[in-house]
Amino acid sequence: MINEEIKQDSLSRLKRIEGQIRGIMKMVENEKYCIDIINQITAAEKALQGVSKIIMKRHVESCVATAISLGKGKDAIDELVDTIYKVGKV
């Protein structure tokens, strides 16, 4: 479960990313220089990764820790590892 501070921080970051995406769409519509578009896409991807890291950290601190304390750690850890592999493309 996400606490209120992390929730608000994540939403704020996502709103900025939403603005970045709108800006990228306008760049494509206006046929801006391809490298400039790619650079903006890369920046948006990095920003999304930042939000993902914040939420992942909170998940480990709360959900995974709780599951371990309840004796259900193996499933939570397996799920976490699968997610890390997806995020990290390992």
Summary of the structure (lengths in Angstrom):
residues: 90
radius of gyration: 17.2
end to end distance: 26.2
largest distance: 55.9
contacts: 216
relative contact order: 0.11
helix: 87%
strand: 0%
